[in-house]
Amino acid sequence: MDAFKKGLNMAKDGVVAAAEKTKAGVGEAASKTKEGVLYVGNKTMEGVVTGVNTVSQKTNEQANIVADSAVAGANEVAQVTVEGVENAALASGFVRSTDLPKTDVGGQTDQDAQ
């Protein structure tokens, strides 16, 4: 009977030792999993921030291009409008061509250049 108890105690000790090792192994695995998830989360967040910054920069560049185009278009429209008004004033005899400022190719008048 003593041998039987001794054998059961040894088996019990073995099961307890295995359970403790399993518990430690599961704890370590959980810790490693947590570290991995946090790492992936941080990298994903960095990627999202980088992506947002890239999109923001590209949007800003596009807005600047559109604004520059709008200003250039408005300047062209204004120049053509002024020329149209000058032509209408000349055709109606309201003003003489000598009364109008002379414009060069760049759209500047003699008065603007001074």
N, CA, C and O atoms as CSV, one atom per row, in Angstrom:
chain,resi,resn,atom,element,x,y,z
A,1,MET,N,N,0.803,-1.160,0.000
A,1,MET,CA,C,0.000,0.000,0.000
A,1,MET,C,C,0.865,1.250,0.000
A,1,MET,O,O,0.535,2.228,-0.671
A,2,ASP,N,N,1.940,1.235,0.723
A,2,ASP,CA,C,2.834,2.374,0.736
A,2,ASP,C,C,3.400,2.628,-0.657
A,2,ASP,O,O,3.541,3.777,-1.075
A,3,ALA,N,N,3.710,1.595,-1.346
A,3,ALA,CA,C,4.248,1.742,-2.693
A,3,ALA,C,C,3.199,2.353,-3.604
A,3,ALA,O,O,3.497,3.162,-4.482
A,4,PHE,N,N,1.963,1.941,-3.368
A,4,PHE,CA,C,0.871,2.467,-4.170
A,4,PHE,C,C,0.695,3.962,-3.902
A,4,PHE,O,O,0.563,4.737,-4.850
A,5,LYS,N,N,0.690,4.392,-2.622
A,5,LYS,CA,C,0.570,5.801,-2.258
A,5,LYS,C,C,1.747,6.590,-2.797
A,5,LYS,O,O,1.593,7.697,-3.313
A,6,LYS,N,N,2.930,5.997,-2.667
A,6,LYS,CA,C,4.126,6.682,-3.148
A,6,LYS,C,C,4.044,6.886,-4.656
A,6,LYS,O,O,4.423,7.945,-5.157
A,7,GLY,N,N,3.564,5.908,-5.370
A,7,GLY,CA,C,3.418,6.025,-6.820
A,7,GLY,C,C,2.400,7.088,-7.197
A,7,GLY,O,O,2.617,7.861,-8.130
A,8,LEU,N,N,1.272,7.125,-6.460
A,8,LEU,CA,C,0.247,8.149,-6.731
A,8,LEU,C,C,0.764,9.547,-6.407
A,8,LEU,O,O,0.490,10.497,-7.141
A,9,ASN,N,N,1.502,9.674,-5.323
A,9,ASN,CA,C,2.081,10.970,-4.975
A,9,ASN,C,C,3.055,11.433,-6.057
A,9,ASN,O,O,3.083,12.610,-6.416
A,10,MET,N,N,3.842,10.509,-6.565
A,10,MET,CA,C,4.796,10.857,-7.632
A,10,MET,C,C,4.039,11.300,-8.885
A,10,MET,O,O,4.420,12.263,-9.550
A,11,ALA,N,N,2.976,10.588,-9.187
A,11,ALA,CA,C,2.170,10.953,-10.354
A,11,ALA,C,C,1.527,12.321,-10.135
A,11,ALA,O,O,1.489,13.154,-11.041
A,12,LYS,N,N,1.016,12.541,-8.906
A,12,LYS,CA,C,0.405,13.828,-8.572
A,12,LYS,C,C,1.430,14.943,-8.713
A,12,LYS,O,O,1.141,15.988,-9.295
A,13,ASP,N,N,2.625,14.721,-8.182
A,13,ASP,CA,C,3.688,15.728,-8.296
A,13,ASP,C,C,4.017,16.002,-9.762
A,13,ASP,O,O,4.259,17.146,-10.147
A,14,GLY,N,N,4.025,14.965,-10.559
A,14,GLY,CA,C,4.302,15.123,-11.986
A,14,GLY,C,C,3.226,15.945,-12.683
A,14,GLY,O,O,3.524,16.796,-13.521
A,15,VAL,N,N,1.963,15.677,-12.326
A,15,VAL,CA,C,0.845,16.429,-12.912
A,15,VAL,C,C,0.921,17.880,-12.466
A,15,VAL,O,O,0.721,18.778,-13.284
A,16,VAL,N,N,1.203,18.136,-11.190
A,16,VAL,CA,C,1.312,19.502,-10.678
A,16,VAL,C,C,2.449,20.232,-11.388
A,16,VAL,O,O,2.292,21.380,-11.804
A,17,ALA,N,N,3.592,19.565,-11.525
A,17,ALA,CA,C,4.733,20.184,-12.207
A,17,ALA,C,C,4.383,20.499,-13.667
A,17,ALA,O,O,4.718,21.568,-14.176
A,18,ALA,N,N,3.711,19.562,-14.326
A,18,ALA,CA,C,3.312,19.780,-15.721
A,18,ALA,C,C,2.323,20.930,-15.821
A,18,ALA,O,O,2.399,21.736,-16.748
A,19,ALA,N,N,1.387,21.012,-14.866
A,19,ALA,CA,C,0.390,22.087,-14.874
A,19,ALA,C,C,1.064,23.439,-14.668
A,19,ALA,O,O,0.716,24.426,-15.317
A,20,GLU,N,N,2.044,23.470,-13.746
A,20,GLU,CA,C,2.752,24.727,-13.504
A,20,GLU,C,C,3.539,25.152,-14.740
A,20,GLU,O,O,3.561,26.328,-15.101
A,21,LYS,N,N,4.180,24.183,-15.382
A,21,LYS,CA,C,4.927,24.504,-16.597
A,21,LYS,C,C,3.971,24.945,-17.711
A,21,LYS,O,O,4.269,25.861,-18.477
A,22,THR,N,N,2.836,24.283,-17.783
A,22,THR,CA,C,1.839,24.658,-18.791
A,22,THR,C,C,1.328,26.066,-18.521
A,22,THR,O,O,1.183,26.875,-19.438
A,23,LYS,N,N,1.053,26.351,-17.235
A,23,LYS,CA,C,0.575,27.672,-16.851
A,23,LYS,C,C,1.625,28.738,-17.211
A,23,LYS,O,O,1.299,29.789,-17.761
A,24,ALA,N,N,2.869,28.443,-16.890
A,24,ALA,CA,C,3.946,29.378,-17.218
A,24,ALA,C,C,4.069,29.530,-18.736
A,24,ALA,O,O,4.276,30.636,-19.235
A,25,GLY,N,N,3.944,28.423,-19.467
A,25,GLY,CA,C,4.027,28.467,-20.927
A,25,GLY,C,C,2.896,29.270,-21.537
A,25,GLY,O,O,3.104,30.044,-22.472
A,26,VAL,N,N,1.688,29.082,-21.000
A,26,VAL,CA,C,0.535,29.837,-21.498
A,26,VAL,C,C,0.702,31.318,-21.170
A,26,VAL,O,O,0.394,32.180,-21.993
A,27,GLY,N,N,1.187,31.607,-19.976
A,27,GLY,CA,C,1.424,33.008,-19.595
A,27,GLY,C,C,2.452,33.661,-20.497
A,27,GLY,O,O,2.278,34.799,-20.934
A,28,GLU,N,N,3.530,32.931,-20.773
A,28,GLU,CA,C,4.564,33.467,-21.668
A,28,GLU,C,C,4.015,33.649,-23.079
A,28,GLU,O,O,4.295,34.652,-23.735
A,29,ALA,N,N,3.241,32.687,-23.538
A,29,ALA,CA,C,2.642,32.794,-24.872
A,29,ALA,C,C,1.691,33.987,-24.937
A,29,ALA,O,O,1.657,34.704,-25.937
A,30,ALA,N,N,0.927,34.195,-23.877
A,30,ALA,CA,C,0.012,35.339,-23.847
A,30,ALA,C,C,0.783,36.645,-23.867
A,30,ALA,O,O,0.401,37.599,-24.545
A,31,SER,N,N,1.879,36.674,-23.110
A,31,SER,CA,C,2.711,37.880,-23.083
A,31,SER,C,C,3.295,38.176,-24.465
A,31,SER,O,O,3.279,39.316,-24.928
A,32,LYS,N,N,3.814,37.125,-25.117
A,32,LYS,CA,C,4.386,37.293,-26.471
A,32,LYS,C,C,3.300,37.722,-27.464
A,32,LYS,O,O,3.539,38.561,-28.332
A,33,THR,N,N,2.116,37.141,-27.327
A,33,THR,CA,C,1.009,37.503,-28.210
A,33,THR,C,C,0.640,38.969,-28.013
A,33,THR,O,O,0.420,39.695,-28.982
A,34,LYS,N,N,0.573,39.399,-26.756
A,34,LYS,CA,C,0.255,40.798,-26.460
A,34,LYS,C,C,1.301,41.719,-27.073
A,34,LYS,O,O,0.959,42.729,-27.689
A,35,GLU,N,N,2.591,41.371,-26.905
A,35,GLU,CA,C,3.662,42.179,-27.494
A,35,GLU,C,C,3.521,42.250,-29.011
A,35,GLU,O,O,3.698,43.309,-29.612
A,36,GLY,N,N,3.204,41.121,-29.617
A,36,GLY,CA,C,3.041,41.079,-31.072
A,36,GLY,C,C,1.883,41.926,-31.541
A,36,GLY,O,O,1.988,42.649,-32.532
A,37,VAL,N,N,0.774,41.835,-30.824
A,37,VAL,CA,C,-0.406,42.630,-31.191
A,37,VAL,C,C,-0.114,44.120,-31.034
A,37,VAL,O,O,-0.478,44.919,-31.898
A,38,LEU,N,N,0.535,44.492,-29.946
A,38,LEU,CA,C,0.882,45.899,-29.739
A,38,LEU,C,C,1.843,46.394,-30.820
A,38,LEU,O,O,1.707,47.517,-31.307
A,39,TYR,N,N,2.803,45.564,-31.190
A,39,TYR,CA,C,3.755,45.932,-32.243
A,39,TYR,C,C,3.029,46.165,-33.565
A,39,TYR,O,O,3.244,47.170,-34.242
A,40,VAL,N,N,2.170,45.216,-33.913
A,40,VAL,CA,C,1.413,45.348,-35.168
A,40,VAL,C,C,0.517,46.584,-35.101
A,40,VAL,O,O,0.405,47.326,-36.077
A,41,GLY,N,N,-0.112,46.801,-33.961
A,41,GLY,CA,C,-0.971,47.978,-33.799
A,41,GLY,C,C,-0.202,49.267,-33.964
A,41,GLY,O,O,-0.673,50.195,-34.621
A,42,ASN,N,N,0.991,49.337,-33.367
A,42,ASN,CA,C,1.811,50.543,-33.494
A,42,ASN,C,C,2.247,50.760,-34.931
A,42,ASN,O,O,2.202,51.881,-35.438
A,43,LYS,N,N,2.668,49.688,-35.586
A,43,LYS,CA,C,3.103,49.811,-36.979
A,43,LYS,C,C,1.936,50.221,-37.876
A,43,LYS,O,O,2.098,51.027,-38.792
A,44,THR,N,N,0.771,49.662,-37.605
A,44,THR,CA,C,-0.415,50.025,-38.385
A,44,THR,C,C,-0.754,51.496,-38.159
A,44,THR,O,O,-1.074,52.216,-39.105
A,45,MET,N,N,-0.684,51.941,-36.900
A,45,MET,CA,C,-0.977,53.335,-36.590
A,45,MET,C,C,0.024,54.250,-37.286
A,45,MET,O,O,-0.360,55.275,-37.848
A,46,GLU,N,N,1.316,53.885,-37.253
A,46,GLU,CA,C,2.331,54.685,-37.942
A,46,GLU,C,C,2.049,54.744,-39.437
A,46,GLU,O,O,2.204,55.786,-40.075
A,47,GLY,N,N,1.634,53.611,-39.978
A,47,GLY,CA,C,1.307,53.566,-41.405
A,47,GLY,C,C,0.116,54.444,-41.734
A,47,GLY,O,O,0.101,55.123,-42.760
A,48,VAL,N,N,-0.883,54.429,-40.860
A,48,VAL,CA,C,-2.063,55.267,-41.088
A,48,VAL,C,C,-1.681,56.738,-40.998
A,48,VAL,O,O,-2.111,57.542,-41.825
A,49,VAL,N,N,-0.879,57.095,-40.003
A,49,VAL,CA,C,-0.445,58.486,-39.862
A,49,VAL,C,C,0.351,58.909,-41.090
A,49,VAL,O,O,0.143,60.000,-41.620
A,50,THR,N,N,1.262,58.052,-41.545
A,50,THR,CA,C,2.042,58.363,-42.735
A,50,THR,C,C,1.140,58.512,-43.947
A,50,THR,O,O,1.311,59.425,-44.755
A,51,GLY,N,N,0.176,57.604,-44.067
A,51,GLY,CA,C,-0.766,57.680,-45.187
A,51,GLY,C,C,-1.594,58.951,-45.155
A,51,GLY,O,O,-1.807,59.586,-46.187
A,52,VAL,N,N,-2.061,59.323,-43.970
A,52,VAL,CA,C,-2.855,60.546,-43.834
A,52,VAL,C,C,-2.001,61.762,-44.183
A,52,VAL,O,O,-2.465,62.671,-44.872
A,53,ASN,N,N,-0.750,61.783,-43.707
A,53,ASN,CA,C,0.137,62.902,-44.027
A,53,ASN,C,C,0.397,62.986,-45.519
A,53,ASN,O,O,0.421,64.081,-46.082
A,54,THR,N,N,0.593,61.842,-46.170
A,54,THR,CA,C,0.836,61.824,-47.615
A,54,THR,C,C,-0.383,62.350,-48.364
A,54,THR,O,O,-0.254,63.177,-49.267
A,55,VAL,N,N,-1.555,61.875,-47.990
A,55,VAL,CA,C,-2.784,62.337,-48.646
A,55,VAL,C,C,-2.972,63.831,-48.417
A,55,VAL,O,O,-3.347,64.561,-49.335
A,56,SER,N,N,-2.713,64.282,-47.204
A,56,SER,CA,C,-2.850,65.702,-46.893
A,56,SER,C,C,-1.897,66.542,-47.732
A,56,SER,O,O,-2.281,67.589,-48.254
A,57,GLN,N,N,-0.656,66.084,-47.862
A,57,GLN,CA,C,0.329,66.815,-48.654
A,57,GLN,C,C,-0.085,66.856,-50.122
A,57,GLN,O,O,-0.005,67.907,-50.758
A,58,LYS,N,N,-0.522,65.731,-50.660
A,58,LYS,CA,C,-0.946,65.683,-52.063
A,58,LYS,C,C,-2.169,66.579,-52.287
A,58,LYS,O,O,-2.260,67.267,-53.304
A,59,THR,N,N,-3.100,66.568,-51.340
A,59,THR,CA,C,-4.283,67.414,-51.453
A,59,THR,C,C,-3.891,68.881,-51.452
A,59,THR,O,O,-4.421,69.681,-52.223
A,60,ASN,N,N,-2.959,69.223,-50.580
A,60,ASN,CA,C,-2.476,70.604,-50.516
A,60,ASN,C,C,-1.815,71.007,-51.831
A,60,ASN,O,O,-2.040,72.108,-52.332
A,61,GLU,N,N,-0.999,70.114,-52.388
A,61,GLU,CA,C,-0.350,70.391,-53.670
A,61,GLU,C,C,-1.393,70.595,-54.766
A,61,GLU,O,O,-1.286,71.521,-55.571
A,62,GLN,N,N,-2.402,69.723,-54.792
A,62,GLN,CA,C,-3.455,69.841,-55.811
A,62,GLN,C,C,-4.238,71.135,-55.628
A,62,GLN,O,O,-4.584,71.795,-56.609
A,63,ALA,N,N,-4.518,71.502,-54.385
A,63,ALA,CA,C,-5.242,72.753,-54.128
A,63,ALA,C,C,-4.430,73.945,-54.616
A,63,ALA,O,O,-4.981,74.895,-55.172
A,64,ASN,N,N,-3.110,73.891,-54.405
A,64,ASN,CA,C,-2.255,74.986,-54.886
A,64,ASN,C,C,-2.265,75.060,-56.403
A,64,ASN,O,O,-2.288,76.151,-56.972
A,65,ILE,N,N,-2.247,73.908,-57.062
A,65,ILE,CA,C,-2.284,73.886,-58.531
A,65,ILE,C,C,-3.601,74.470,-59.024
A,65,ILE,O,O,-3.621,75.284,-59.947
A,66,VAL,N,N,-4.708,74.047,-58.399
A,66,VAL,CA,C,-6.022,74.564,-58.798
A,66,VAL,C,C,-6.095,76.071,-58.553
A,66,VAL,O,O,-6.603,76.813,-59.394
A,67,ALA,N,N,-5.592,76.521,-57.409
A,67,ALA,CA,C,-5.624,77.954,-57.101
A,67,ALA,C,C,-4.782,78.740,-58.103
A,67,ALA,O,O,-5.207,79.791,-58.583
A,68,ASP,N,N,-3.595,78.236,-58.419
A,68,ASP,CA,C,-2.748,78.913,-59.400
A,68,ASP,C,C,-3.431,78.977,-60.759
A,68,ASP,O,O,-3.365,79.995,-61.447
A,69,SER,N,N,-4.087,77.883,-61.141
A,69,SER,CA,C,-4.804,77.856,-62.415
A,69,SER,C,C,-5.969,78.844,-62.406
A,69,SER,O,O,-6.220,79.529,-63.397
A,70,ALA,N,N,-6.675,78.911,-61.281
A,70,ALA,CA,C,-7.807,79.828,-61.177
A,70,ALA,C,C,-7.341,81.269,-61.274
A,70,ALA,O,O,-7.981,82.087,-61.935
A,71,VAL,N,N,-6.227,81.587,-60.619
A,71,VAL,CA,C,-5.690,82.953,-60.681
A,71,VAL,C,C,-5.257,83.278,-62.104
A,71,VAL,O,O,-5.539,84.362,-62.613
A,72,ALA,N,N,-4.573,82.336,-62.742
A,72,ALA,CA,C,-4.133,82.566,-64.122
A,72,ALA,C,C,-5.341,82.748,-65.038
A,72,ALA,O,O,-5.346,83.628,-65.898
A,73,GLY,N,N,-6.362,81.915,-64.851
A,73,GLY,CA,C,-7.575,82.034,-65.665
A,73,GLY,C,C,-8.275,83.358,-65.417
A,73,GLY,O,O,-8.737,84.002,-66.360
A,74,ALA,N,N,-8.359,83.769,-64.169
A,74,ALA,CA,C,-9.002,85.045,-63.848
A,74,ALA,C,C,-8.230,86.200,-64.459
A,74,ALA,O,O,-8.831,87.153,-64.952
A,75,ASN,N,N,-6.911,86.128,-64.433
A,75,ASN,CA,C,-6.098,87.184,-65.044
A,75,ASN,C,C,-6.328,87.252,-66.543
A,75,ASN,O,O,-6.425,88.338,-67.115
A,76,GLU,N,N,-6.417,86.084,-67.182
A,76,GLU,CA,C,-6.667,86.061,-68.629
A,76,GLU,C,C,-8.040,86.640,-68.946
A,76,GLU,O,O,-8.191,87.427,-69.880
A,77,VAL,N,N,-9.045,86.243,-68.155
A,77,VAL,CA,C,-10.400,86.769,-68.376
A,77,VAL,C,C,-10.412,88.274,-68.180
A,77,VAL,O,O,-11.018,89.002,-68.966
A,78,ALA,N,N,-9.746,88.743,-67.134
A,78,ALA,CA,C,-9.702,90.191,-66.876
A,78,ALA,C,C,-9.020,90.927,-68.021
A,78,ALA,O,O,-9.480,91.988,-68.442
A,79,GLN,N,N,-7.933,90.372,-68.524
A,79,GLN,CA,C,-7.212,91.013,-69.623
A,79,GLN,C,C,-8.078,91.076,-70.879
A,79,GLN,O,O,-8.145,92.109,-71.545
A,80,VAL,N,N,-8.734,89.973,-71.193
A,80,VAL,CA,C,-9.598,89.936,-72.380
A,80,VAL,C,C,-10.769,90.898,-72.195
A,80,VAL,O,O,-11.181,91.560,-73.148
A,81,THR,N,N,-11.308,90.983,-70.979
A,81,THR,CA,C,-12.418,91.906,-70.709
A,81,THR,C,C,-11.976,93.348,-70.915
A,81,THR,O,O,-12.681,94.142,-71.539
A,82,VAL,N,N,-10.814,93.676,-70.388
A,82,VAL,CA,C,-10.289,95.038,-70.557
A,82,VAL,C,C,-10.095,95.335,-72.035
A,82,VAL,O,O,-10.463,96.411,-72.507
A,83,GLU,N,N,-9.523,94.397,-72.763
A,83,GLU,CA,C,-9.312,94.604,-74.200
A,83,GLU,C,C,-10.651,94.783,-74.915
A,83,GLU,O,O,-10.776,95.622,-75.806
A,84,GLY,N,N,-11.656,93.986,-74.519
A,84,GLY,CA,C,-12.990,94.115,-75.124
A,84,GLY,C,C,-13.606,95.468,-74.849
A,84,GLY,O,O,-14.194,96.078,-75.742
A,85,VAL,N,N,-13.477,95.945,-73.613
A,85,VAL,CA,C,-14.012,97.266,-73.260
A,85,VAL,C,C,-13.274,98.350,-74.038
A,85,VAL,O,O,-13.891,99.294,-74.532
A,86,GLU,N,N,-11.962,98.215,-74.145
A,86,GLU,CA,C,-11.183,99.196,-74.913
A,86,GLU,C,C,-11.641,99.216,-76.368
A,86,GLU,O,O,-11.826,100.283,-76.954
A,87,ASN,N,N,-11.823,98.031,-76.947
A,87,ASN,CA,C,-12.255,97.956,-78.346
A,87,ASN,C,C,-13.648,98.563,-78.521
A,87,ASN,O,O,-13.907,99.267,-79.497
A,88,ALA,N,N,-14.542,98.285,-77.567
A,88,ALA,CA,C,-15.892,98.851,-77.657
A,88,ALA,C,C,-15.844,100.363,-77.523
A,88,ALA,O,O,-16.553,101.074,-78.235
A,89,ALA,N,N,-15.012,100.859,-76.616
A,89,ALA,CA,C,-14.901,102.315,-76.430
A,89,ALA,C,C,-14.316,102.969,-77.679
A,89,ALA,O,O,-14.738,104.056,-78.076
A,90,LEU,N,N,-13.344,102.300,-78.293
A,90,LEU,CA,C,-12.756,102.839,-79.529
A,90,LEU,C,C,-13.774,102.825,-80.663
A,90,LEU,O,O,-13.914,103.802,-81.399
A,91,ALA,N,N,-14.480,101.709,-80.796
A,91,ALA,CA,C,-15.446,101.567,-81.893
A,91,ALA,C,C,-16.590,102.555,-81.759
A,91,ALA,O,O,-17.113,103.034,-82.765
A,92,SER,N,N,-16.978,102.860,-80.558
A,92,SER,CA,C,-18.084,103.798,-80.367
A,92,SER,C,C,-17.630,105.244,-80.473
A,92,SER,O,O,-18.459,106.151,-80.543
A,93,GLY,N,N,-16.335,105.463,-80.487
A,93,GLY,CA,C,-15.817,106.821,-80.560
A,93,GLY,C,C,-15.796,107.501,-79.206
A,93,GLY,O,O,-15.550,108.703,-79.113
A,94,PHE,N,N,-16.052,106.742,-78.164
A,94,PHE,CA,C,-16.075,107.291,-76.810
A,94,PHE,C,C,-14.686,107.767,-76.386
A,94,PHE,O,O,-14.552,108.773,-75.689
A,95,VAL,N,N,-13.643,107.029,-76.817
A,95,VAL,CA,C,-12.247,107.410,-76.545
A,95,VAL,C,C,-11.443,107.289,-77.828
A,95,VAL,O,O,-11.854,106.630,-78.783
A,96,ARG,N,N,-10.308,107.929,-77.827
A,96,ARG,CA,C,-9.392,107.831,-78.976
A,96,ARG,C,C,-8.288,106.842,-78.614
A,96,ARG,O,O,-7.989,106.639,-77.438
A,97,SER,N,N,-7.693,106.238,-79.618
A,97,SER,CA,C,-6.635,105.266,-79.358
A,97,SER,C,C,-5.445,105.901,-78.666
A,97,SER,O,O,-4.710,105.212,-77.960
A,98,THR,N,N,-5.240,107.168,-78.844
A,98,THR,CA,C,-4.120,107.842,-78.170
A,98,THR,C,C,-4.404,108.040,-76.690
A,98,THR,O,O,-3.484,108.258,-75.902
A,99,ASP,N,N,-5.683,107.966,-76.308
A,99,ASP,CA,C,-6.038,108.120,-74.892
A,99,ASP,C,C,-5.792,106.842,-74.082
A,99,ASP,O,O,-5.649,106.892,-72.861
A,100,LEU,N,N,-5.744,105.698,-74.775
A,100,LEU,CA,C,-5.566,104.419,-74.081
A,100,LEU,C,C,-4.092,104.164,-73.785
A,100,LEU,O,O,-3.235,104.498,-74.604
A,101,PRO,N,N,-3.774,103.566,-72.605
A,101,PRO,CA,C,-2.375,103.216,-72.335
A,101,PRO,C,C,-1.965,102.068,-73.254
A,101,PRO,O,O,-2.767,101.183,-73.554
A,102,LYS,N,N,-0.732,102.093,-73.689
A,102,LYS,CA,C,-0.235,101.032,-74.563
A,102,LYS,C,C,0.165,99.842,-73.708
A,102,LYS,O,O,0.811,99.994,-72.672
A,103,THR,N,N,-0.237,98.630,-74.167
A,103,THR,CA,C,0.109,97.410,-73.434
A,103,THR,C,C,1.117,96.629,-74.240
A,103,THR,O,O,1.057,96.584,-75.469
A,104,ASP,N,N,2.070,95.998,-73.514
A,104,ASP,CA,C,3.043,95.142,-74.191
A,104,ASP,C,C,2.526,93.716,-74.208
A,104,ASP,O,O,1.378,93.468,-73.839
A,105,VAL,N,N,3.367,92.765,-74.636
A,105,VAL,CA,C,2.959,91.370,-74.780
A,105,VAL,C,C,2.588,90.752,-73.428
A,105,VAL,O,O,1.688,89.913,-73.380
A,106,GLY,N,N,3.243,91.133,-72.339
A,106,GLY,CA,C,2.978,90.563,-71.023
A,106,GLY,C,C,1.745,91.121,-70.365
A,106,GLY,O,O,1.389,90.680,-69.272
A,107,GLY,N,N,1.059,92.099,-71.000
A,107,GLY,CA,C,-0.142,92.649,-70.420
A,107,GLY,C,C,0.110,93.862,-69.561
A,107,GLY,O,O,-0.831,94.415,-68.993
A,108,GLN,N,N,1.385,94.306,-69.445
A,108,GLN,CA,C,1.688,95.488,-68.647
A,108,GLN,C,C,1.509,96.746,-69.491
A,108,GLN,O,O,1.816,96.759,-70.683
A,109,THR,N,N,1.019,97.781,-68.866
A,109,THR,CA,C,0.891,99.061,-69.558
A,109,THR,C,C,2.167,99.861,-69.329
A,109,THR,O,O,3.004,99.511,-68.498
A,110,ASP,N,N,2.290,100.943,-70.088
A,110,ASP,CA,C,3.449,101.822,-69.895
A,110,ASP,C,C,3.422,102.394,-68.481
A,110,ASP,O,O,4.475,102.594,-67.876
A,111,GLN,N,N,2.237,102.658,-67.953
A,111,GLN,CA,C,2.112,103.199,-66.607
A,111,GLN,C,C,2.528,102.162,-65.564
A,111,GLN,O,O,3.172,102.516,-64.577
A,112,ASP,N,N,2.167,100.865,-65.766
A,112,ASP,CA,C,2.524,99.812,-64.812
A,112,ASP,C,C,4.031,99.607,-64.751
A,112,ASP,O,O,4.574,99.348,-63.677
A,113,ALA,N,N,4.704,99.719,-65.871
A,113,ALA,CA,C,6.136,99.466,-65.932
A,113,ALA,C,C,6.922,100.512,-65.163
A,113,ALA,O,O,8.032,100.244,-64.705
A,114,GLN,N,N,6.346,101.717,-65.016
A,114,GLN,CA,C,7.057,102.788,-64.309
A,114,GLN,C,C,6.867,102.615,-62.868
A,114,GLN,O,O,7.381,103.408,-62.078
